[in-house]
Structure formats: structure tokens, C-alpha cells
């Protein structure tokens, strides 16, 4: 199972590290990552393997949102099944 994690906000030191550490603490393995900085704004999309989470997926979503709020970022975590369903024609 996989999740799509999007992170947006003002650029700053350590954003990738903060999100990566939280994923690791929760048992999610980052498979792919793309990030960019546009002017002063940070944007990142991650694909994470969530098959070894040490909590429910709902709790993982909440943990990611909290780290985002604490860091002044928007972090949205979506299960791959929902993501794929939303993008089918």
C-alpha cells in the first residue's frame, strides 16, 4: 500500500528532514520524492510505502497534518486508492 503526501508552504530550512523523520517514526518508507522552491514557496510530493505503519492510516494522516501545522506548512496525506479513484476518467 502507498500514500501520496503533498507539502506546501513558505520555504525554510529542514522541511524535507522534518517530514522524512515523521514518516520514519510512523513506519512509512519514502519511495519517491519531488520537491521544488518557487520564489519563496516550497512544494513537495512524496510517495510512501505505508504497509509497515505502526499506527492506523487515519492516525498517520493526523500526525502528518500536525507536523505541518507546527511548521507552518500544509501537509495532505492521501491513500493511493483514493488518489487513483479521484484521477480516473
N, C-alpha and C positions, 0 to 999 in steps of 0.2 A: 504494500500500500504506500501511496505517496501523498504528499501535500504540496500545495503551491503557496508560498509565503511571499507577500509583497510588503515592501518597506519604503515609505516616502517621508520626506521632511527636510528641514534645513540641514545642510551638510555640517559635519563635525567629526572630531577625532574619535575613533573607536566604534563606529556604528556597526561595521561588519563583525568586529570582535564581540560586541555585546550580544548581537543576535545569534552568532555562532555558538557562544558559550551557553546561552539559554537553550538552544536546540540540543546541545550535547548533554546538558543537565537533565533534560526531559527524555533522552534516549532517541532523539531524531538524528539521522545521519544525512548530512547535506550531500546531495548527489551532483547538483549543478547550481551555478550561481552566475548572475549577470548583474553588474551594477554600473552606474554612471553618475556623474555630477554635471548638472546643467546649471551654469552660473553658480548660484549658491544653494541649489536644491539637489538633494540626494534621492536616487531611485534605485531600488534593488528588487530583483525577483529571484527566489530560490526554489529549487525542487528538493524536497527532503523525503527520505525513506522513513516512514513512521511505523513500520511493522514491529519495531522493538521499543515503542514508547513505554515508559514506566508509569503511565497515568492514562486516563481516558483521553480520547481525542478532544472532547469538549474542554477538559482541563488544560490541555496543551494550547488550544486556541486562546483560552483566558490568560494563561501565563505569558504567551507572546504579546497579547494586547497590553498587559500590564507593563512589561518591559518597554514597550513602545511609548506608553503614556508617561512613564518615568523619564524617558529620554527625549520627550518632545517629538515623537515620531508617530506615524500611523502604521500599524502592523496588522495586516489582514491575513489570516490563515484559512485556506480552503482545501477540503479533501479533494483528491483528484477526481473522484466520481462526480461530485457536484460541479467541479470546474469543467469536466468533459461534457456533462449534460447541458450546461449553460451554453456551450460553444458548438453544439451540433445543429445542423440545419435540418 
